[in-house]
Amino acid sequence: MSSHRSRPRLMFAWTAGGCTHAMAGVLVASVVLASAPATGQDSPAPVPADAAASTVGDAQAMAVIDRYIEATGGAQAWAALTSIRGMGRIVMPGLPVSGRFTVEQTRTAYRLSVDMFQITPDGETHVAHQVTVRNGDRTWRQQGDGQPEPLNRVAHADLIRKQYFNPLSDVAARYSSVTLEGTEDVDGMPCMKIAMVPKDTSAPTELRWFDVAEGLQRKIAETPRGGGVTAEVYLSDYRQVGTVKLHHAIRIASVGASIERIFDAMQTNVSIDACLFEPPSEAPTTPGAPAAPATP
């Protein structure tokens, strides 16, 4: 991110094309996963009749995912979702660094805007601003007042693949296999551990944990394409937002450090201006970037 000396910003605003909007009250999640009223069950839900016939995963694994979808609002609610908008804070424990973020997401576009603030030993505040956007099959990033630059192939592919409202709402379309690997505790909660192999063969296997008590997703292990350090993503503070239930706290732990993203407000099925997903000037297309898959 670019940085410069400045006073901390007290209001967020976003500008794209010819429109500017001041942040008044609410915004979205980049990896939107959800949950619904607690079921009160202390064991996995019964296996649905059609789960055993699944060609994607074993019956127990599919039952865990089906329970999660129901716990977060149900398949019909996810299918009817048209947009998510959110705003919140970024916390880096133990460091003089903090931030604010806003997210807007529709069925075909996604925008994440981040402002990071660093307090120097002499009391000055440095501000770094970055915007990452997906519009259809095009992706780019803009730092500070610089020109928008296309994402590299790896970042492009990851953004295209991950930015669904809920990647687990259509497992058969996105994964070639789903397997239950047993149970493990996550933050003191017994959880079912699921291994999911994406149909995109260049993407690594995903590990996901769902708590036994409520069926909510509590952890994701993410490894970069081509290998590298695995990050553990912890999800908590699920709340009802319209017809679905979304986590409002994300903690990412990797190599002994962690960063937290906390949503202060979220909305669903609201109108989001298309101009937010357009670059201030023409952003070049990532060479050889794959086309975006059809959004359900």
C-alpha positions as a Python dict, from the first residue, in 0.01 Angstrom:
ca = {
    (1, 'M'): (0, 0, 0),
    (2, 'S'): (111, 355, -57),
    (3, 'S'): (154, 577, 248),
    (4, 'H'): (175, 945, 333),
    (5, 'R'): (155, 1165, 640),
    (6, 'S'): (-191, 1279, 721),
    (7, 'R'): (-445, 1319, 996),
    (8, 'P'): (-662, 1014, 1055),
    (9, 'R'): (-976, 1020, 844),
    (10, 'L'): (-1297, 1051, 1043),
    (11, 'M'): (-1531, 964, 757),
    (12, 'F'): (-1499, 708, 483),
    (13, 'A'): (-1581, 793, 127),
    (14, 'W'): (-1547, 614, -201),
    (15, 'T'): (-1517, 762, -546),
    (16, 'A'): (-1543, 580, -876),
    (17, 'G'): (-1610, 719, -1219),
    (18, 'G'): (-1827, 1024, -1170),
    (19, 'C'): (-1992, 935, -840),
    (20, 'T'): (-1879, 995, -484),
    (21, 'H'): (-2054, 852, -177),
    (22, 'A'): (-1989, 936, 188),
    (23, 'M'): (-2016, 640, 419),
    (24, 'A'): (-2330, 690, 624),
    (25, 'G'): (-2402, 368, 791),
    (26, 'V'): (-2339, 19, 658),
    (27, 'L'): (-2124, -214, 438),
    (28, 'V'): (-2007, -587, 349),
    (29, 'A'): (-1780, -887, 391),
    (30, 'S'): (-1514, -1004, 153),
    (31, 'V'): (-1558, -1367, 226),
    (32, 'V'): (-1926, -1370, 310),
    (33, 'L'): (-2018, -1679, 507),
    (34, 'A'): (-2320, -1690, 731),
    (35, 'S'): (-2529, -1858, 996),
    (36, 'A'): (-2884, -1865, 1135),
    (37, 'P'): (-3066, -1919, 1463),
    (38, 'A'): (-2898, -2172, 1692),
    (39, 'T'): (-3044, -2517, 1646),
    (40, 'G'): (-2972, -2633, 2000),
    (41, 'Q'): (-2844, -2966, 1866),
    (42, 'D'): (-2537, -3124, 2024),
    (43, 'S'): (-2466, -3363, 1736),
    (44, 'P'): (-2459, -3339, 1355),
    (45, 'A'): (-2795, -3326, 1181),
    (46, 'P'): (-2931, -3649, 1029),
    (47, 'V'): (-2806, -3724, 678),
    (48, 'P'): (-3058, -3600, 418),
    (49, 'A'): (-3203, -3870, 196),
    (50, 'D'): (-3037, -3732, -116),
    (51, 'A'): (-2696, -3672, 43),
    (52, 'A'): (-2594, -4038, 16),
    (53, 'A'): (-2646, -4018, -359),
    (54, 'S'): (-2415, -3716, -396),
    (55, 'T'): (-2137, -3756, -651),
    (56, 'V'): (-1935, -3481, -483),
    (57, 'G'): (-1874, -3590, -127),
    (58, 'D'): (-1944, -3853, 132),
    (59, 'A'): (-2285, -3846, 296),
    (60, 'Q'): (-2163, -3726, 636),
    (61, 'A'): (-1961, -3438, 488),
    (62, 'M'): (-2251, -3323, 272),
    (63, 'A'): (-2483, -3341, 574),
    (64, 'V'): (-2251, -3105, 766),
    (65, 'I'): (-2254, -2856, 477),
    (66, 'D'): (-2631, -2885, 430),
    (67, 'R'): (-2677, -2814, 800),
    (68, 'Y'): (-2453, -2508, 773),
    (69, 'I'): (-2657, -2372, 481),
    (70, 'E'): (-2978, -2416, 682),
    (71, 'A'): (-2817, -2259, 990),
    (72, 'T'): (-2727, -1951, 790),
    (73, 'G'): (-3066, -1891, 634),
    (74, 'G'): (-3132, -2177, 394),
    (75, 'A'): (-3067, -2238, 25),
    (76, 'Q'): (-3360, -2024, -86),
    (77, 'A'): (-3238, -1720, 110),
    (78, 'W'): (-2887, -1751, -34),
    (79, 'A'): (-3023, -1793, -387),
    (80, 'A'): (-3232, -1476, -350),
    (81, 'L'): (-2942, -1264, -221),
    (82, 'T'): (-2856, -977, -458),
    (83, 'S'): (-2602, -770, -263),
    (84, 'I'): (-2408, -734, 60),
    (85, 'R'): (-2258, -415, 201),
    (86, 'G'): (-2047, -372, 514),
    (87, 'M'): (-1805, -151, 703),
    (88, 'G'): (-1574, -211, 995),
    (89, 'R'): (-1238, -199, 1170),
    (90, 'I'): (-901, -367, 1126),
    (91, 'V'): (-700, -449, 1437),
    (92, 'M'): (-342, -579, 1452),
    (93, 'P'): (-281, -684, 1816),
    (94, 'G'): (46, -561, 1962),
    (95, 'L'): (121, -319, 1678),
    (96, 'P'): (65, 60, 1645),
    (97, 'V'): (-138, -9, 1332),
    (98, 'S'): (-514, -3, 1280),
    (99, 'G'): (-751, 44, 993),
    (100, 'R'): (-1099, 82, 853),
    (101, 'F'): (-1256, -101, 561),
    (102, 'T'): (-1568, -97, 348),
    (103, 'V'): (-1694, -373, 120),
    (104, 'E'): (-1961, -383, -148),
    (105, 'Q'): (-2059, -698, -333),
    (106, 'T'): (-2318, -787, -596),
    (107, 'R'): (-2365, -1102, -801),
    (108, 'T'): (-2112, -985, -1059),
    (109, 'A'): (-1888, -734, -881),
    (110, 'Y'): (-1689, -682, -563),
    (111, 'R'): (-1504, -387, -407),
    (112, 'L'): (-1286, -375, -95),
    (113, 'S'): (-1155, -37, 23),
    (114, 'V'): (-898, -24, 306),
    (115, 'D'): (-743, 266, 498),
    (116, 'M'): (-457, 171, 732),
    (117, 'F'): (-324, 405, 1000),
    (118, 'Q'): (19, 377, 1162),
    (119, 'I'): (127, 587, 1459),
    (120, 'T'): (502, 657, 1447),
    (121, 'P'): (721, 693, 1762),
    (122, 'D'): (713, 1071, 1717),
    (123, 'G'): (333, 1074, 1720),
    (124, 'E'): (273, 1126, 1350),
    (125, 'T'): (6, 929, 1164),
    (126, 'H'): (78, 763, 831),
    (127, 'V'): (-219, 666, 616),
    (128, 'A'): (-218, 404, 341),
    (129, 'H'): (-519, 363, 112),
    (130, 'Q'): (-591, 69, -120),
    (131, 'V'): (-891, -41, -327),
    (132, 'T'): (-933, -386, -482),
    (133, 'V'): (-1210, -440, -737),
    (134, 'R'): (-1363, -717, -940),
    (135, 'N'): (-1608, -628, -1219),
    (136, 'G'): (-1718, -935, -1414),
    (137, 'D'): (-1400, -1106, -1533),
    (138, 'R'): (-1178, -799, -1475),
    (139, 'T'): (-985, -734, -1154),
    (140, 'W'): (-757, -451, -1048),
    (141, 'R'): (-607, -270, -750),
    (142, 'Q'): (-538, 97, -687),
    (143, 'Q'): (-304, 227, -417),
    (144, 'G'): (-338, 585, -295),
    (145, 'D'): (-373, 828, -583),
    (146, 'G'): (-187, 599, -824),
    (147, 'Q'): (-325, 442, -1139),
    (148, 'P'): (-527, 119, -1119),
    (149, 'E'): (-315, -188, -1194),
    (150, 'P'): (-440, -534, -1297),
    (151, 'L'): (-399, -813, -1045),
    (152, 'N'): (-144, -1079, -1133),
    (153, 'R'): (-279, -1412, -1258),
    (154, 'V'): (-272, -1581, -918),
    (155, 'A'): (-447, -1297, -732),
    (156, 'H'): (-693, -1259, -1021),
    (157, 'A'): (-788, -1627, -1016),
    (158, 'D'): (-831, -1627, -639),
    (159, 'L'): (-1054, -1317, -642),
    (160, 'I'): (-1268, -1458, -922),
    (161, 'R'): (-1308, -1792, -745),
    (162, 'K'): (-1363, -1674, -388),
    (163, 'Q'): (-1601, -1382, -418),
    (164, 'Y'): (-1933, -1561, -403),
    (165, 'F'): (-2191, -1464, -145),
    (166, 'N'): (-2147, -1815, -9),
    (167, 'P'): (-1912, -2059, -188),
    (168, 'L'): (-2082, -2351, -13),
    (169, 'S'): (-2429, -2276, -151),
    (170, 'D'): (-2354, -2484, -462),
    (171, 'V'): (-2092, -2740, -369),
    (172, 'A'): (-2144, -2960, -676),
    (173, 'A'): (-2065, -2671, -912),
    (174, 'R'): (-1742, -2568, -739),
    (175, 'Y'): (-1587, -2876, -580),
    (176, 'S'): (-1486, -3216, -714),
    (177, 'S'): (-1483, -3388, -373),
    (178, 'V'): (-1587, -3321, -15),
    (179, 'T'): (-1472, -3545, 271),
    (180, 'L'): (-1530, -3556, 646),
    (181, 'E'): (-1191, -3588, 819),
    (182, 'G'): (-1306, -3616, 1179),
    (183, 'T'): (-1353, -3374, 1469),
    (184, 'E'): (-1125, -3112, 1624),
    (185, 'D'): (-1172, -2830, 1875),
    (186, 'V'): (-1170, -2472, 1747),
    (187, 'D'): (-1162, -2203, 2017),
    (188, 'G'): (-1288, -2462, 2264),
    (189, 'M'): (-1577, -2576, 2043),
    (190, 'P'): (-1597, -2931, 1905),
    (191, 'C'): (-1604, -2902, 1525),
    (192, 'M'): (-1643, -3128, 1223),
    (193, 'K'): (-1342, -3097, 989),
    (194, 'I'): (-1420, -3106, 616),
    (195, 'A'): (-1167, -3129, 328),
    (196, 'M'): (-1290, -2976, 1),
    (197, 'V'): (-1112, -3013, -334),
    (198, 'P'): (-1201, -2733, -583),
    (199, 'K'): (-1277, -2819, -945),
    (200, 'D'): (-1018, -2555, -1032),
    (201, 'T'): (-718, -2788, -1030),
    (202, 'S'): (-474, -2501, -969),
    (203, 'A'): (-646, -2417, -640),
    (204, 'P'): (-535, -2593, -320),
    (205, 'T'): (-755, -2819, -108),
    (206, 'E'): (-963, -2623, 143),
    (207, 'L'): (-1005, -2728, 504),
    (208, 'R'): (-1316, -2603, 685),
    (209, 'W'): (-1441, -2656, 1041),
    (210, 'F'): (-1811, -2645, 1144),
    (211, 'D'): (-1916, -2644, 1508),
    (212, 'V'): (-2116, -2940, 1633),
    (213, 'A'): (-2350, -2732, 1851),
    (214, 'E'): (-2491, -2495, 1588),
    (215, 'G'): (-2354, -2606, 1253),
    (216, 'L'): (-2175, -2275, 1190),
    (217, 'Q'): (-1843, -2244, 1009),
    (218, 'R'): (-1573, -2154, 1261),
    (219, 'K'): (-1242, -2188, 1078),
    (220, 'I'): (-1090, -2208, 729),
    (221, 'A'): (-730, -2307, 646),
    (222, 'E'): (-612, -2127, 332),
    (223, 'T'): (-291, -2208, 142),
    (224, 'P'): (-178, -1983, -146),
    (225, 'R'): (-185, -2123, -499),
    (226, 'G'): (146, -2288, -574),
    (227, 'G'): (220, -2341, -205),
    (228, 'G'): (337, -2116, 73),
    (229, 'V'): (240, -2038, 430),
    (230, 'T'): (-107, -2153, 532),
    (231, 'A'): (-327, -1892, 698),
    (232, 'E'): (-592, -1993, 950),
    (233, 'V'): (-910, -1785, 930),
    (234, 'Y'): (-1139, -1788, 1237),
    (235, 'L'): (-1503, -1679, 1203),
    (236, 'S'): (-1721, -1563, 1493),
    (237, 'D'): (-1996, -1326, 1611),
    (238, 'Y'): (-2265, -1451, 1375),
    (239, 'R'): (-2567, -1221, 1347),
    (240, 'Q'): (-2884, -1212, 1144),
    (241, 'V'): (-2862, -966, 852),
    (242, 'G'): (-3185, -964, 657),
    (243, 'T'): (-3266, -1321, 551),
    (244, 'V'): (-2919, -1468, 616),
    (245, 'K'): (-2684, -1495, 911),
    (246, 'L'): (-2332, -1357, 866),
    (247, 'H'): (-2015, -1363, 1075),
    (248, 'H'): (-1912, -1017, 1195),
    (249, 'A'): (-1561, -1101, 1318),
    (250, 'I'): (-1269, -1253, 1126),
    (251, 'R'): (-929, -1334, 1274),
    (252, 'I'): (-648, -1434, 1039),
    (253, 'A'): (-347, -1605, 1197),
    (254, 'S'): (-24, -1683, 1010),
    (255, 'V'): (343, -1720, 1108),
    (256, 'G'): (283, -1617, 1468),
    (257, 'A'): (101, -1293, 1381),
    (258, 'S'): (-268, -1213, 1353),
    (259, 'I'): (-500, -952, 1209),
    (260, 'E'): (-865, -900, 1297),
    (261, 'R'): (-1142, -761, 1081),
    (262, 'I'): (-1455, -661, 1273),
    (263, 'F'): (-1776, -556, 1101),
    (264, 'D'): (-1956, -267, 1272),
    (265, 'A'): (-2251, -274, 1030),
    (266, 'M'): (-2379, -488, 744),
    (267, 'Q'): (-2674, -484, 502),
    (268, 'T'): (-2810, -725, 244),
    (269, 'N'): (-3025, -683, -68),
    (270, 'V'): (-2959, -308, -94),
    (271, 'S'): (-2901, -100, -406),
    (272, 'I'): (-2529, -48, -481),
    (273, 'D'): (-2422, 199, -750),
    (274, 'A'): (-2253, 31, -1046),
    (275, 'C'): (-2003, 318, -1068),
    (276, 'L'): (-1832, 188, -752),
    (277, 'F'): (-1696, -100, -957),
    (278, 'E'): (-1549, 114, -1235),
    (279, 'P'): (-1187, 238, -1226),
    (280, 'P'): (-1114, 615, -1219),
    (281, 'S'): (-937, 558, -1551),
    (282, 'E'): (-925, 257, -1780),
    (283, 'A'): (-766, -35, -1595),
    (284, 'P'): (-578, -281, -1818),
    (285, 'T'): (-699, -639, -1825),
    (286, 'T'): (-480, -906, -1668),
    (287, 'P'): (-304, -1079, -1961),
    (288, 'G'): (-434, -1430, -2007),
    (289, 'A'): (-674, -1399, -1714),
    (290, 'P'): (-943, -1667, -1713),
    (291, 'A'): (-1302, -1564, -1762),
    (292, 'A'): (-1519, -1538, -1454),
    (293, 'P'): (-1750, -1833, -1393),
    (294, 'A'): (-2122, -1774, -1415),
    (295, 'T'): (-2259, -1650, -1084),
    (296, 'P'): (-2554, -1853, -960),
}
